[in-house]
């Protein structure tokens, strides 16, 4: 129930942000691999290669700038952080 309420609050607070529609698991997996390749090649700048968590934040932003803005922009992942709730919210955002 908590996640449902949180999702409603997020959607209401960010009605004007456009999010991708209906991506499949295989499409997301393929796109994430492409994002990692772009990051490794330096297209996203050196800061994205400075640590594994910086790389993950950049990959999430690459996957969906709109979903990243909704879920992570104000509070990016930090070293050692495991945020399963926001991870699920990001996936939900990608699938809708």
C-alpha positions, 0 to 999 in steps of 0.5 A: 500500500505504501508503494501505491501511495508513493507512486500516486504522489510521484505521478501527481507531482510530476504530471508534466514530465513525459515518460516512455511508454511500455518498454519490454524487458528485452528492450530495456536490457538491450538499451541498458547494455548500449548505455553501459557501452556509451558510458565506457566509451566516454560519451557520458563524460569522465564522471560517469566512469569515476565509480560503479555507482556513478556509472549506474546513475548515468546508466539510469539517466541514459535509460530514461531521463524522464524516469531518472528525473522522477525517481533519482534526480533529487537524491541520486544513488550513493556508494553502498546504497541498495534502494529496492523501492526506488528501483521498483518505481523506476522499473514501473515508470519504464513499463508504463 
